[in-house]
Amino acid sequence: MDDTIDWLGHATVRIELDGIRVLTDPTIRDRIGPLDRKVAPIPHHEVARIDVVLVSHLHQDHLDLPSLRRLGDVRLIVPKGSGAIFRAAGHRDVDELAPGDRTHHGPLTIDAVRADHSGFRPPFGPTAPALGFVVSGHRHRVYFAGDTALYPEMAEIPDLDVALVPVWGWGPNLRGGHMDPVMAADAMTLLRPRFAVPIHWGTFWPKAFDLVRPDRLRLPGIEFRAAVREKAPKVRTEILHPGGGFVLRR
């Protein structure tokens, strides 16, 4: 069985390693709060038979409880200190990790790593540490960065086949705790993966903001690839569109 990467939009990626389907930060609805999905909806079969879900942090565009309900009774791996939110919503199989913690799911090893990003859930909390995750199977290792700024300790995440890195956000401007395309390319000089996939762009946009810097909805992935070619030319960039994917080869 092939190992595959499928980007479903924003920070939602289906990672299939060793026959296990992992889904990151599910936002699988057409609207999340004030944000409209600007690309095709996610067909139900794309999120069927998910084995484990990784939630990187508690912001609404990464933790969307109605999206989680659509997935049914699935194992959730979430930031330490946030489990009560999920259990109150009816989820029973919830594991809380802090940076540096490790768990397993079948043949996969899942390591929680630091993310340099706010872990506060607006408007009233709680706060839990923002995470990235490294998912390791028998053949491949995949890093899902969640939402993060660039930080030097990224260089300590070794032997990556794929880095799934945020290159923008959901609006015309970025605030702290994020990477733009050039910053994300700088991250590639530290992470040194075989493949880099830009995520967290080109999916959601504030309602009625279509005419405000629409280039930020279309161009971050292209700008990231150009910057990676300059800064980390040994890293191959795979630009996907929501719903697109590729097979990992050894």
C-alpha positions in Angstrom: 0.0 0.0 0.0 1.3 3.4 -1.0 2.1 6.2 1.5 0.2 9.3 0.4 -0.2 13.0 1.2 -3.5 14.8 0.3 -4.1 18.5 1.1 -7.8 19.1 1.7 -7.3 22.8 2.3 -6.1 25.3 4.9 -4.3 23.1 7.6 -6.3 20.0 6.8 -4.1 17.3 5.4 -4.8 13.5 5.1 -1.5 11.6 5.7 -1.7 7.9 5.0 1.4 5.9 6.2 1.5 2.1 6.6 -2.2 1.9 5.9 -3.1 4.4 8.8 -5.1 7.5 7.8 -4.1 10.6 9.8 -6.1 13.9 9.5 -4.6 17.2 10.7 -6.6 20.2 12.0 -9.9 19.3 10.3 -11.8 22.3 8.9 -14.1 20.4 6.5 -17.1 22.8 6.5 -17.8 25.5 3.9 -17.8 28.2 6.6 -15.8 28.6 9.8 -17.1 31.6 11.7 -16.6 34.7 9.5 -14.5 32.7 6.9 -15.9 31.3 3.7 -14.3 28.4 1.9 -13.3 29.7 -1.5 -12.5 26.3 -3.1 -14.6 23.2 -3.8 -16.2 21.5 -0.8 -14.6 18.4 0.6 -16.4 15.2 -0.5 -17.4 12.9 2.3 -15.3 10.1 1.0 -12.1 12.2 1.4 -12.6 12.1 5.2 -14.0 8.6 5.6 -12.2 6.0 7.6 -9.9 8.4 9.4 -8.0 6.5 12.1 -6.5 9.4 14.1 -6.8 13.2 14.2 -4.1 15.6 15.1 -5.1 19.0 16.5 -2.2 21.4 16.6 -3.8 24.3 18.6 -7.1 25.7 19.7 -7.8 28.6 17.2 -11.2 28.2 15.5 -9.6 27.7 12.0 -7.7 24.6 13.4 -10.1 23.3 16.0 -13.6 23.3 14.6 -15.9 21.2 16.7 -18.6 20.7 14.1 -16.0 19.4 11.7 -14.8 16.9 14.3 -18.4 15.7 14.8 -18.6 14.8 11.1 -15.7 12.4 11.6 -17.5 10.4 14.3 -15.8 8.5 17.1 -12.2 8.8 16.2 -9.0 9.1 18.3 -7.9 12.7 18.9 -4.4 13.8 19.8 -4.5 17.3 21.2 -2.5 19.8 23.1 -2.0 19.1 26.8 -4.5 20.9 28.9 -7.2 21.1 26.2 -8.9 17.7 26.6 -11.9 19.0 28.5 -13.1 20.9 25.4 -13.2 17.7 23.4 -14.7 15.5 26.1 -17.4 18.1 26.7 -18.2 17.8 23.0 -18.7 14.0 23.3 -15.3 12.7 22.2 -14.1 9.8 24.3 -10.8 8.8 22.8 -8.7 11.9 23.6 -4.9 11.9 24.2 -3.2 15.1 25.4 0.5 15.8 24.5 3.0 18.5 25.4 6.0 19.3 23.2 8.5 16.5 23.6 5.8 13.8 24.2 5.4 10.7 22.1 2.5 8.3 21.4 1.8 5.5 18.9 -1.1 4.6 16.7 -0.7 1.1 15.3 2.6 1.1 13.4 3.0 4.9 13.5 5.0 6.9 16.0 3.6 10.4 16.7 5.9 13.0 18.3 4.6 16.4 19.5 7.1 19.2 18.8 7.0 22.9 19.7 5.2 25.5 17.6 5.9 29.2 18.1 2.3 30.4 18.1 -0.5 31.4 20.5 -2.4 28.6 22.2 -5.2 30.7 23.5 -8.7 29.9 22.2 -10.7 33.1 21.7 -12.7 34.6 23.2 -12.5 33.1 26.7 -9.9 30.4 26.6 -8.6 28.0 27.6 -4.9 28.2 26.7 -2.8 25.1 25.8 0.6 24.9 24.0 0.5 25.0 20.2 2.1 21.9 18.7 3.5 20.6 15.6 3.7 16.8 15.0 6.1 14.4 13.4 4.4 11.2 12.1 6.8 8.3 11.4 6.0 5.1 9.7 8.2 2.2 8.5 9.1 4.1 5.3 8.5 7.8 5.7 8.5 10.7 8.3 6.2 13.6 7.9 6.3 16.9 9.8 3.0 18.8 10.2 3.9 22.3 11.5 0.4 23.4 12.5 0.7 27.2 12.8 4.1 28.5 13.8 6.6 31.3 13.3 10.2 30.4 12.4 12.3 29.2 15.3 15.9 27.9 15.4 15.1 24.6 17.0 13.4 23.4 13.8 16.9 22.3 12.9 16.6 19.6 15.6 13.7 17.8 13.7 15.7 15.2 11.7 15.3 12.9 8.7 12.1 14.3 7.2 10.6 13.1 4.0 7.9 15.7 3.9 7.4 19.0 5.7 3.9 20.4 5.6 4.5 24.1 6.4 2.1 27.1 6.7 3.0 29.9 4.2 0.2 32.4 4.8 -3.2 32.6 6.7 -6.8 33.3 6.0 -6.8 37.1 5.3 -5.0 39.9 3.4 -2.4 40.4 6.2 -0.4 38.3 8.7 0.1 38.9 12.4 2.7 37.4 14.7 3.2 33.6 15.1 2.9 32.9 11.3 5.3 32.5 8.4 5.0 34.2 5.1 6.4 32.4 2.0 10.0 33.7 2.5 10.0 32.8 6.2 8.7 29.3 5.4 11.5 28.9 2.8 14.0 29.9 5.5 12.5 27.1 7.6 13.4 24.6 4.8 17.1 25.5 5.4 16.6 24.2 8.9 14.3 21.2 8.4 15.9 19.9 5.2 13.1 17.6 4.0 13.0 15.8 0.7 9.6 17.4 -0.1 8.0 20.6 1.1 4.2 21.2 0.8 2.9 24.7 1.4 -0.4 24.7 3.4 -2.5 27.2 5.3 -3.2 29.3 2.2 -5.6 29.6 -0.7 -8.7 28.2 1.1 -10.6 30.4 3.5 -11.2 34.2 3.2 -13.3 36.6 5.2 -16.7 37.1 3.8 -16.9 40.1 1.4 -13.1 40.4 1.5 -12.7 38.9 -2.0 -11.5 42.3 -3.5 -9.0 43.0 -0.7 -5.6 41.7 -1.8 -6.9 38.7 -3.6 -3.3 37.9 -4.6 -2.8 36.6 -1.0 -5.4 34.0 -1.8 -3.6 32.8 -4.9 0.1 33.4 -4.8 1.7 32.3 -1.5 2.4 28.8 -2.7 4.0 30.0 -5.8 6.1 32.5 -3.9 7.2 29.8 -1.5 8.4 27.6 -4.3 10.4 30.4 -5.8 12.0 31.2 -2.4 12.8 27.5 -1.7 14.6 27.3 -5.1 16.8 30.1 -4.0 17.4 29.3 -0.3 17.1 25.4 -0.2 17.5 24.2 -3.7 17.8 20.5 -2.7 14.3 20.6 -1.3 11.6 19.7 -3.8 8.4 21.7 -3.5 5.0 20.1 -4.2 2.4 22.8 -4.8 -1.0 21.2 -4.3 -4.5 22.6 -4.7 -7.2 21.7 -2.2 -8.1 18.1 -3.0 -4.8 17.3 -4.6 -2.2 14.9 -3.4 0.8 12.8 -4.3 2.3 9.4 -3.6 5.5 9.1 -1.6 8.2 7.0 -3.2 11.4 5.9 -1.4 
